[in-house]
Amino acid sequence: MPSEIVLGYENNKTMYRHRVAIREYLKVNDFDKNARHLAALAVHESAKVMDNPADLINVAIGELIKQRYELPGFYTLDRLVRRIRHLVNQKIFNFVINRLEQEYIEYINSLLDSIRPKGLPLLIISSSYPSVQLAIISMIYLYTSLGWKH
C-alpha cells in the first residue's frame, strides 16, 4: 500500500456511520444486553454437559451468529464463559456434596488431606481448582456407586 494512504478516520462520526452502515448491510445487530443474555443462557445450558472453555465460547459464538448479533471481543466471551462455568460447576459440586453422609465427607477429606501441601486449607483447594472438584466428585461416584469401602 502506498505510504501516502493513511488508515483510520479523521472524524469519529464517520467511523460510527460506517459501523451502522456495515451492520445494516450485513443485517446484524449491535452486541448489547440482550445479546449478552442470549449468549449467557446458551453457555449456561451447555456448561451442564461440557466443561471445556473453548467449547463453551463456541456455543456463545454460535448462538450470537444464529440470532444475528455482532460478535464481541474474545475477552468479553472468555469472561462470560469463565463466570458461568464456575457457577454451574459450583452448583453441581454443591448438589453432590449436600447429598453425602458425614462419613463419606470425612473419608474424602482424609484422602485429600494426604495429598495437599502443608498449611494450605482444604477449602482453598476444593473451591479454587475445578480439577480438584472434579476429582472429588469422581471419588464420590466411585465410592458410592461401585461400593468402594474405606
N, CA and C atoms as an extended XYZ file, in Angstrom:
450
Properties=species:S:1:pos:R:3:atomname:S:1:resname:S:1:resid:I:1 pbc="F F F"
N         0.843       -1.164        0.000 N   MET     1
C         0.000        0.000        0.000 CA  MET     1
C         0.896        1.238        0.000 C   MET     1
N         0.548        2.218       -0.780 N   PRO     2
C         1.357        3.445       -0.829 CA  PRO     2
C         1.405        4.132        0.541 C   PRO     2
N         2.532        4.729        0.863 N   SER     3
C         2.709        5.357        2.177 CA  SER     3
C         1.859        6.611        2.347 C   SER     3
N         1.401        7.211        1.242 N   GLU     4
C         0.578        8.417        1.384 CA  GLU     4
C        -0.860        8.105        1.807 C   GLU     4
N        -1.255        6.832        1.744 N   ILE     5
C        -2.597        6.451        2.204 CA  ILE     5
C        -2.528        6.211        3.701 C   ILE     5
N        -3.305        6.976        4.450 N   VAL     6
C        -3.329        6.873        5.900 CA  VAL     6
C        -4.602        6.127        6.312 C   VAL     6
N        -4.411        5.065        7.088 N   LEU     7
C        -5.557        4.297        7.577 CA  LEU     7
C        -6.170        4.997        8.774 C   LEU     7
N        -7.474        4.883        8.903 N   GLY     8
C        -8.160        5.473       10.040 CA  GLY     8
C        -9.142        6.535        9.583 C   GLY     8
N        -9.732        7.191       10.532 N   TYR     9
C       -10.733        8.215       10.277 CA  TYR     9
C       -10.272        9.532       10.875 C   TYR     9
N       -10.506       10.597       10.127 N   GLU    10
C       -10.224       11.922       10.681 CA  GLU    10
C       -11.309       12.324       11.664 C   GLU    10
N       -12.511       11.835       11.412 N   ASN    11
C       -13.661       12.203       12.228 CA  ASN    11
C       -14.308       10.918       12.758 C   ASN    11
N       -14.475       10.828       14.072 N   ASN    12
C       -15.083        9.636       14.673 CA  ASN    12
C       -16.517        9.424       14.215 C   ASN    12
N       -17.232       10.498       13.905 N   LYS    13
C       -18.619       10.364       13.451 CA  LYS    13
C       -18.689        9.547       12.165 C   LYS    13
N       -17.697        9.711       11.302 N   THR    14
C       -17.651        8.935       10.061 CA  THR    14
C       -17.482        7.454       10.375 C   THR    14
N       -16.619        7.145       11.320 N   MET    15
C       -16.399        5.755       11.709 CA  MET    15
C       -17.701        5.134       12.226 C   MET    15
N       -18.431        5.842       13.087 N   TYR    16
C       -19.677        5.313       13.637 CA  TYR    16
C       -20.732        5.152       12.549 C   TYR    16
N       -20.796        6.097       11.609 N   ARG    17
C       -21.740        5.957       10.489 CA  ARG    17
C       -21.404        4.738        9.650 C   ARG    17
N       -20.102        4.494        9.445 N   HIS    18
C       -19.691        3.313        8.677 CA  HIS    18
C       -20.054        2.026        9.409 C   HIS    18
N       -19.874        2.006       10.727 N   ARG    19
C       -20.260        0.818       11.505 CA  ARG    19
C       -21.753        0.538       11.354 C   ARG    19
N       -22.560        1.558       11.471 N   VAL    20
C       -24.010        1.409       11.326 CA  VAL    20
C       -24.336        0.907        9.927 C   VAL    20
N       -23.706        1.476        8.916 N   ALA    21
C       -23.968        1.068        7.531 CA  ALA    21
C       -23.559       -0.395        7.312 C   ALA    21
N       -22.437       -0.802        7.869 N   ILE    22
C       -21.981       -2.193        7.725 CA  ILE    22
C       -22.942       -3.139        8.431 C   ILE    22
N       -23.383       -2.791        9.641 N   ARG    23
C       -24.349       -3.630       10.361 CA  ARG    23
C       -25.650       -3.759        9.572 C   ARG    23
N       -26.114       -2.648        9.008 N   GLU    24
C       -27.347       -2.693        8.211 CA  GLU    24
C       -27.161       -3.569        6.977 C   GLU    24
N       -26.035       -3.427        6.311 N   TYR    25
C       -25.765       -4.214        5.114 CA  TYR    25
C       -25.704       -5.709        5.438 C   TYR    25
N       -25.043       -6.047        6.535 N   LEU    26
C       -24.908       -7.448        6.940 CA  LEU    26
C       -26.126       -7.974        7.705 C   LEU    26
N       -27.033       -7.061        8.034 N   LYS    27
C       -28.240       -7.401        8.797 CA  LYS    27
C       -27.899       -8.055       10.143 C   LYS    27
N       -26.990       -7.419       10.861 N   VAL    28
C       -26.638       -7.871       12.210 CA  VAL    28
C       -26.909       -6.745       13.202 C   VAL    28
N       -27.172       -7.135       14.431 N   ASN    29
C       -27.440       -6.169       15.492 CA  ASN    29
C       -26.181       -5.945       16.324 C   ASN    29
N       -26.103       -4.795       16.938 N   ASP    30
C       -25.007       -4.462       17.828 CA  ASP    30
C       -25.033       -5.395       19.034 C   ASP    30
N       -23.862       -5.759       19.563 N   PHE    31
C       -23.789       -6.585       20.769 CA  PHE    31
C       -24.249       -5.730       21.940 C   PHE    31
N       -25.386       -6.111       22.530 N   ASP    32
C       -25.966       -5.330       23.618 CA  ASP    32
C       -26.332       -6.260       24.779 C   ASP    32
N       -27.120       -5.738       25.728 N   LYS    33
C       -27.502       -6.539       26.895 CA  LYS    33
C       -28.295       -7.777       26.490 C   LYS    33
N       -29.166       -7.631       25.499 N   ASN    34
C       -29.964       -8.762       25.045 CA  ASN    34
C       -29.061       -9.852       24.454 C   ASN    34
N       -28.075       -9.449       23.668 N   ALA    35
C       -27.133      -10.407       23.089 CA  ALA    35
C       -26.345      -11.104       24.190 C   ALA    35
N       -25.904      -10.353       25.179 N   ARG    36
C       -25.160      -10.929       26.305 CA  ARG    36
C       -26.036      -11.940       27.039 C   ARG    36
N       -27.302      -11.599       27.218 N   HIS    37
C       -28.227      -12.500       27.905 CA  HIS    37
C       -28.435      -13.792       27.110 C   HIS    37
N       -28.615      -13.687       25.796 N   LEU    38
C       -28.789      -14.873       24.954 CA  LEU    38
C       -27.551      -15.768       24.992 C   LEU    38
N       -26.386      -15.160       24.915 N   ALA    39
C       -25.139      -15.928       24.977 CA  ALA    39
C       -25.002      -16.602       26.342 C   ALA    39
N       -25.333      -15.878       27.398 N   ALA    40
C       -25.228      -16.427       28.753 CA  ALA    40
C       -26.165      -17.623       28.933 C   ALA    40
N       -27.382      -17.534       28.426 N   LEU    41
C       -28.326      -18.651       28.530 CA  LEU    41
C       -27.801      -19.882       27.793 C   LEU    41
N       -27.285      -19.678       26.594 N   ALA    42
C       -26.772      -20.800       25.803 CA  ALA    42
C       -25.574      -21.440       26.500 C   ALA    42
N       -24.684      -20.629       27.032 N   VAL    43
C       -23.500      -21.155       27.730 CA  VAL    43
C       -23.925      -21.884       29.002 C   VAL    43
N       -24.881      -21.328       29.724 N   HIS    44
C       -25.353      -21.954       30.961 CA  HIS    44
C       -25.900      -23.351       30.694 C   HIS    44
N       -26.719      -23.500       29.671 N   GLU    45
C       -27.273      -24.812       29.340 CA  GLU    45
C       -26.171      -25.784       28.917 C   GLU    45
N       -25.243      -25.318       28.123 N   SER    46
C       -24.166      -26.185       27.627 CA  SER    46
C       -23.171      -26.552       28.708 C   SER    46
N       -22.957      -25.654       29.661 N   ALA    47
C       -21.986      -25.914       30.731 CA  ALA    47
C       -22.420      -27.067       31.632 C   ALA    47
N       -23.681      -27.438       31.561 N   LYS    48
C       -24.165      -28.575       32.342 CA  LYS    48
C       -23.640      -29.899       31.792 C   LYS    48
N       -23.274      -29.913       30.503 N   VAL    49
C       -22.834      -31.164       29.882 CA  VAL    49
C       -21.434      -31.091       29.275 C   VAL    49
N       -20.849      -29.901       29.202 N   MET    50
C       -19.475      -29.770       28.698 CA  MET    50
C       -18.704      -28.812       29.584 C   MET    50
N       -17.388      -29.001       29.630 N   ASP    51
C       -16.594      -28.225       30.575 CA  ASP    51
C       -15.476      -27.418       29.918 C   ASP    51
N       -15.111      -27.742       28.700 N   ASN    52
C       -14.007      -27.070       28.027 CA  ASN    52
C       -14.393      -25.627       27.684 C   ASN    52
N       -13.641      -24.635       28.186 N   PRO    53
C       -13.984      -23.236       27.905 CA  PRO    53
C       -14.048      -22.913       26.410 C   PRO    53
N       -13.161      -23.508       25.616 N   ALA    54
C       -13.186      -23.237       24.173 CA  ALA    54
C       -14.506      -23.707       23.559 C   ALA    54
N       -14.998      -24.855       24.002 N   ASP    55
C       -16.282      -25.349       23.506 CA  ASP    55
C       -17.420      -24.417       23.914 C   ASP    55
N       -17.362      -23.922       25.133 N   LEU    56
C       -18.415      -23.023       25.610 CA  LEU    56
C       -18.368      -21.674       24.891 C   LEU    56
N       -17.177      -21.201       24.577 N   ILE    57
C       -17.058      -19.972       23.786 CA  ILE    57
C       -17.658      -20.195       22.411 C   ILE    57
N       -17.417      -21.360       21.823 N   ASN    58
C       -18.010      -21.681       20.520 CA  ASN    58
C       -19.531      -21.732       20.588 C   ASN    58
N       -20.074      -22.217       21.697 N   VAL    59
C       -21.527      -22.223       21.890 CA  VAL    59
C       -22.052      -20.785       21.881 C   VAL    59
N       -21.371      -19.901       22.612 N   ALA    60
C       -21.785      -18.490       22.659 CA  ALA    60
C       -21.713      -17.858       21.273 C   ALA    60
N       -20.629      -18.116       20.555 N   ILE    61
C       -20.473      -17.561       19.205 CA  ILE    61
C       -21.579      -18.078       18.292 C   ILE    61
N       -21.844      -19.380       18.376 N   GLY    62
C       -22.900      -19.966       17.542 CA  GLY    62
C       -24.257      -19.348       17.812 C   GLY    62
N       -24.569      -19.127       19.074 N   GLU    63
C       -25.868      -18.529       19.428 CA  GLU    63
C       -25.957      -17.087       18.938 C   GLU    63
N       -24.878      -16.334       19.090 N   LEU    64
C       -24.892      -14.944       18.629 CA  LEU    64
C       -25.036      -14.866       17.114 C   LEU    64
N       -24.367      -15.748       16.405 N   ILE    65
C       -24.495      -15.767       14.938 CA  ILE    65
C       -25.914      -16.154       14.541 C   ILE    65
N       -26.436      -17.174       15.215 N   LYS    66
C       -27.807      -17.623       14.917 CA  LYS    66
C       -28.816      -16.492       15.126 C   LYS    66
N       -28.614      -15.703       16.152 N   GLN    67
C       -29.534      -14.601       16.472 CA  GLN    67
C       -29.168      -13.297       15.750 C   GLN    67
N       -28.149      -13.359       14.882 N   ARG    68
C       -27.720      -12.223       14.053 CA  ARG    68
C       -27.188      -11.052       14.880 C   ARG    68
N       -26.317      -11.366       15.825 N   TYR    69
C       -25.667      -10.327       16.618 CA  TYR    69
C       -24.198      -10.223       16.230 C   TYR    69
N       -23.700       -9.005       16.318 N   GLU    70
C       -22.276       -8.756       16.109 CA  GLU    70
C       -21.498       -9.456       17.233 C   GLU    70
N       -20.349      -10.031       16.896 N   LEU    71
C       -19.569      -10.734       17.900 CA  LEU    71
C       -18.733       -9.757       18.720 C   LEU    71
N       -18.702       -9.947       20.039 N   PRO    72
C       -17.860       -9.089       20.879 CA  PRO    72
C       -16.413       -9.564       20.811 C   PRO    72
N       -15.549       -8.875       21.510 N   GLY    73
C       -14.154       -9.293       21.591 CA  GLY    73
C       -14.017      -10.600       22.346 C   GLY    73
N       -12.918      -11.287       22.112 N   PHE    74
C       -12.681      -12.586       22.754 CA  PHE    74
C       -12.726      -12.474       24.272 C   PHE    74
N       -12.103      -11.450       24.822 N   TYR    75
C       -12.030      -11.313       26.276 CA  TYR    75
C       -13.425      -11.227       26.890 C   TYR    75
N       -14.357      -10.573       26.212 N   THR    76
C       -15.739      -10.475       26.696 CA  THR    76
C       -16.358      -11.863       26.795 C   THR    76
N       -16.194      -12.666       25.746 N   LEU    77
C       -16.743      -14.026       25.768 CA  LEU    77
C       -16.020      -14.903       26.781 C   LEU    77
N       -14.728      -14.742       26.891 N   ASP    78
C       -13.946      -15.539       27.837 CA  ASP    78
C       -14.396      -15.276       29.276 C   ASP    78
N       -14.592      -14.014       29.627 N   ARG    79
C       -15.064      -13.668       30.980 CA  ARG    79
C       -16.452      -14.243       31.236 C   ARG    79
N       -17.335      -14.117       30.248 N   LEU    80
C       -18.697      -14.632       30.372 CA  LEU    80
C       -18.667      -16.143       30.613 C   LEU    80
N       -17.885      -16.850       29.815 N   VAL    81
C       -17.791      -18.310       29.932 CA  VAL    81
C       -17.182      -18.711       31.273 C   VAL    81
N       -16.117      -18.058       31.680 N   ARG    82
C       -15.479      -18.407       32.956 CA  ARG    82
C       -16.442      -18.222       34.128 C   ARG    82
N       -17.186      -17.117       34.113 N   ARG    83
C       -18.117      -16.837       35.211 CA  ARG    83
C       -19.247      -17.873       35.248 C   ARG    83
N       -19.853      -18.150       34.103 N   ILE    84
C       -20.982      -19.084       34.068 CA  ILE    84
C       -20.518      -20.511       34.339 C   ILE    84
N       -19.383      -20.887       33.790 N   ARG    85
C       -18.829      -22.225       34.014 CA  ARG    85
C       -18.561      -22.441       35.499 C   ARG    85
N       -18.017      -21.436       36.155 N   HIS    86
C       -17.763      -21.529       37.591 CA  HIS    86
C       -19.071      -21.721       38.358 C   HIS    86
N       -20.099      -20.948       38.017 N   LEU    87
C       -21.386      -21.054       38.706 CA  LEU    87
C       -22.012      -22.434       38.523 C   LEU    87
N       -21.986      -22.947       37.300 N   VAL    88
C       -22.571      -24.261       37.026 CA  VAL    88
C       -21.779      -25.355       37.738 C   VAL    88
N       -20.448      -25.303       37.663 N   ASN    89
C       -19.622      -26.310       38.347 CA  ASN    89
C       -19.827      -26.265       39.859 C   ASN    89
N       -19.946      -25.065       40.402 N   GLN    90
C       -20.171      -24.918       41.839 CA  GLN    90
C       -21.517      -25.512       42.235 C   GLN    90
N       -22.524      -25.309       41.400 N   LYS    91
C       -23.857      -25.848       41.675 CA  LYS    91
C       -23.832      -27.382       41.653 C   LYS    91
N       -23.143      -27.960       40.675 N   ILE    92
C       -23.028      -29.421       40.594 CA  ILE    92
C       -22.275      -29.945       41.813 C   ILE    92
N       -21.171      -29.294       42.152 N   PHE    93
C       -20.360      -29.703       43.301 CA  PHE    93
C       -21.199      -29.662       44.579 C   PHE    93
N       -21.925      -28.571       44.791 N   ASN    94
C       -22.757      -28.440       45.990 CA  ASN    94
C       -23.879      -29.470       46.008 C   ASN    94
N       -24.446      -29.754       44.840 N   PHE    95
C       -25.506      -30.759       44.734 CA  PHE    95
C       -24.997      -32.110       45.229 C   PHE    95
N       -23.807      -32.488       44.805 N   VAL    96
C       -23.239      -33.779       45.200 CA  VAL    96
C       -22.857      -33.767       46.679 C   VAL    96
N       -22.155      -32.747       47.102 N   ILE    97
C       -21.677      -32.673       48.488 CA  ILE    97
C       -22.841      -32.665       49.480 C   ILE    97
N       -23.913      -31.947       49.162 N   ASN    98
C       -25.045      -31.846       50.087 CA  ASN    98
C       -25.807      -33.151       50.247 C   ASN    98
N       -25.571      -34.104       49.376 N   ARG    99
C       -26.258      -35.378       49.470 CA  ARG    99
C       -25.398      -36.478       50.096 C   ARG    99
N       -24.210      -36.128       50.504 N   LEU   100
C       -23.311      -37.114       51.110 CA  LEU   100
C       -23.547      -37.228       52.605 C   LEU   100
N       -23.361      -38.430       53.085 N   GLU   101
C       -23.390      -38.636       54.529 CA  GLU   101
C       -22.063      -38.130       55.103 C   GLU   101
N       -22.086      -37.737       56.353 N   GLN   102
C       -20.894      -37.180       57.002 CA  GLN   102
C       -19.719      -38.152       56.942 C   GLN   102
N       -19.998      -39.444       57.034 N   GLU   103
C       -18.947      -40.465       56.979 CA  GLU   103
C       -18.164      -40.369       55.668 C   GLU   103
N       -18.859      -40.196       54.545 N   TYR   104
C       -18.203      -40.088       53.242 CA  TYR   104
C       -17.379      -38.805       53.141 C   TYR   104
N       -17.935      -37.730       53.665 N   ILE   105
C       -17.227      -36.445       53.611 CA  ILE   105
C       -15.921      -36.538       54.394 C   ILE   105
N       -15.966      -37.136       55.563 N   GLU   106
C       -14.753      -37.283       56.376 CA  GLU   106
C       -13.723      -38.160       55.677 C   GLU   106
N       -14.188      -39.228       55.020 N   TYR   107
C       -13.267      -40.112       54.302 CA  TYR   107
C       -12.597      -39.368       53.140 C   TYR   107
N       -13.371      -38.631       52.382 N   ILE   108
C       -12.824      -37.878       51.242 CA  ILE   108
C       -11.864      -36.798       51.739 C   ILE   108
N       -12.226      -36.146       52.833 N   ASN   109
C       -11.318      -35.146       53.412 CA  ASN   109
C        -9.994      -35.777       53.828 C   ASN   109
N       -10.056      -36.987       54.369 N   SER   110
C        -8.814      -37.641       54.783 CA  SER   110
C        -7.963      -37.988       53.562 C   SER   110
N        -8.600      -38.383       52.454 N   LEU   111
C        -7.845      -38.649       51.230 CA  LEU   111
C        -7.181      -37.371       50.715 C   LEU   111
N        -7.926      -36.288       50.711 N   LEU   112
C        -7.381      -35.019       50.230 CA  LEU   112
C        -6.322      -34.485       51.177 C   LEU   112
N        -6.512      -34.731       52.475 N   ASP   113
C        -5.522      -34.300       53.456 CA  ASP   113
C        -4.154      -34.900       53.180 C   ASP   113
N        -4.154      -36.127       52.687 N   SER   114
C        -2.881      -36.805       52.453 CA  SER   114
C        -2.131      -36.251       51.238 C   SER   114
N        -2.825      -35.519       50.338 N   ILE   115
C        -2.153      -35.021       49.132 CA  ILE   115
C        -1.952      -33.513       49.116 C   ILE   115
N        -2.593      -32.794       50.012 N   ARG   116
C        -2.472      -31.334       49.952 CA  ARG   116
C        -1.187      -30.854       50.603 C   ARG   116
N        -0.655      -29.742       50.090 N   PRO   117
C         0.557      -29.176       50.704 CA  PRO   117
C         0.284      -28.735       52.141 C   PRO   117
N         1.275      -28.869       52.979 N   LYS   118
C         1.151      -28.486       54.399 CA  LYS   118
C         0.790      -27.005       54.515 C   LYS   118
N        -0.163      -26.717       55.390 N   GLY   119
C        -0.539      -25.335       55.655 CA  GLY   119
C        -1.588      -24.768       54.711 C   GLY   119
N        -1.956      -25.493       53.647 N   LEU   120
C        -2.962      -24.993       52.712 CA  LEU   120
C        -4.308      -25.581       53.092 C   LEU   120
N        -5.259      -24.726       53.499 N   PRO   121
C        -6.558      -25.247       53.930 CA  PRO   121
C        -7.262      -26.008       52.812 C   PRO   121
N        -8.010      -27.034       53.189 N   LEU   122
C        -8.750      -27.849       52.226 CA  LEU   122
C        -9.759      -26.996       51.458 C   LEU   122
N       -10.387      -26.054       52.141 N   LEU   123
C       -11.387      -25.213       51.484 CA  LEU   123
C       -10.793      -24.482       50.292 C   LEU   123
N        -9.574      -23.987       50.428 N   ILE   124
C        -8.930      -23.274       49.322 CA  ILE   124
C        -8.712      -24.215       48.144 C   ILE   124
N        -8.274      -25.418       48.424 N   ILE   125
C        -8.038      -26.372       47.338 CA  ILE   125
C        -9.347      -26.685       46.624 C   ILE   125
N       -10.368      -27.053       47.367 N   SER   126
C       -11.590      -27.525       46.722 CA  SER   126
C       -12.360      -26.412       46.038 C   SER   126
N       -12.264      -25.188       46.498 N   SER   127
C       -13.042      -24.126       45.867 CA  SER   127
C       -12.277      -23.405       44.765 C   SER   127
N       -10.953      -23.523       44.749 N   SER   128
C       -10.162      -22.763       43.788 CA  SER   128
C        -9.815      -23.541       42.530 C   SER   128
N        -9.816      -24.846       42.617 N   TYR   129
C        -9.360      -25.644       41.489 CA  TYR   129
C       -10.461      -26.576       40.998 C   TYR   129
N       -11.077      -26.259       39.839 N   PRO   130
C       -12.138      -27.122       39.314 CA  PRO   130
C       -11.685      -28.559       39.108 C   PRO   130
N       -10.412      -28.776       38.764 N   SER   131
C        -9.940      -30.145       38.557 CA  SER   131
C        -9.981      -30.930       39.861 C   SER   131
N        -9.725      -30.268       40.998 N   VAL   132
C        -9.814      -30.946       42.287 CA  VAL   132
C       -11.268      -31.254       42.603 C   VAL   132
N       -12.165      -30.317       42.276 N   GLN   133
C       -13.583      -30.573       42.476 CA  GLN   133
C       -14.021      -31.779       41.647 C   GLN   133
N       -13.561      -31.856       40.414 N   LEU   134
C       -13.891      -32.987       39.548 CA  LEU   134
C       -13.343      -34.280       40.146 C   LEU   134
N       -12.139      -34.234       40.682 N   ALA   135
C       -11.557      -35.413       41.316 CA  ALA   135
C       -12.382      -35.834       42.527 C   ALA   135
N       -12.830      -34.863       43.302 N   ILE   136
C       -13.651      -35.174       44.475 CA  ILE   136
C       -14.956      -35.828       44.041 C   ILE   136
N       -15.601      -35.258       43.046 N   ILE   137
C       -16.863      -35.825       42.558 CA  ILE   137
C       -16.632      -37.227       42.005 C   ILE   137
N       -15.516      -37.440       41.310 N   SER   138
C       -15.200      -38.772       40.788 CA  SER   138
C       -15.000      -39.765       41.925 C   SER   138
N       -14.294      -39.343       42.971 N   MET   139
C       -14.097      -40.233       44.119 CA  MET   139
C       -15.429      -40.574       44.775 C   MET   139
N       -16.289      -39.567       44.883 N   ILE   140
C       -17.603      -39.796       45.484 CA  ILE   140
C       -18.385      -40.810       44.658 C   ILE   140
N       -18.342      -40.638       43.353 N   TYR   141
C       -19.048      -41.564       42.467 CA  TYR   141
C       -18.520      -42.984       42.630 C   TYR   141
N       -17.211      -43.135       42.573 N   LEU   142
C       -16.623      -44.462       42.710 CA  LEU   142
C       -16.941      -45.070       44.073 C   LEU   142
N       -16.873      -44.251       45.082 N   TYR   143
C       -17.092      -44.728       46.439 CA  TYR   143
C       -18.535      -45.186       46.648 C   TYR   143
N       -19.482      -44.377       46.168 N   THR   144
C       -20.884      -44.683       46.420 CA  THR   144
C       -21.477      -45.639       45.392 C   THR   144
N       -21.169      -45.464       44.129 N   SER   145
C       -21.791      -46.280       43.081 CA  SER   145
C       -21.176      -47.664       42.959 C   SER   145
N       -19.874      -47.765       43.131 N   LEU   146
C       -19.202      -49.040       42.945 CA  LEU   146
C       -18.998      -49.786       44.260 C   LEU   146
N       -19.458      -49.189       45.338 N   GLY   147
C       -19.384      -49.865       46.612 CA  GLY   147
C       -17.994      -49.911       47.224 C   GLY   147
N       -17.129      -48.978       46.873 N   TRP   148
C       -15.802      -48.947       47.483 CA  TRP   148
C       -15.952      -48.670       48.973 C   TRP   148
N       -15.141      -49.309       49.754 N   LYS   149
C       -15.195      -49.123       51.207 CA  LYS   149
C       -13.832      -48.670       51.709 C   LYS   149
N       -13.843      -47.940       52.787 N   HIS   150
C       -12.579      -47.496       53.380 CA  HIS   150
C       -12.197      -48.331       54.569 C   HIS   150
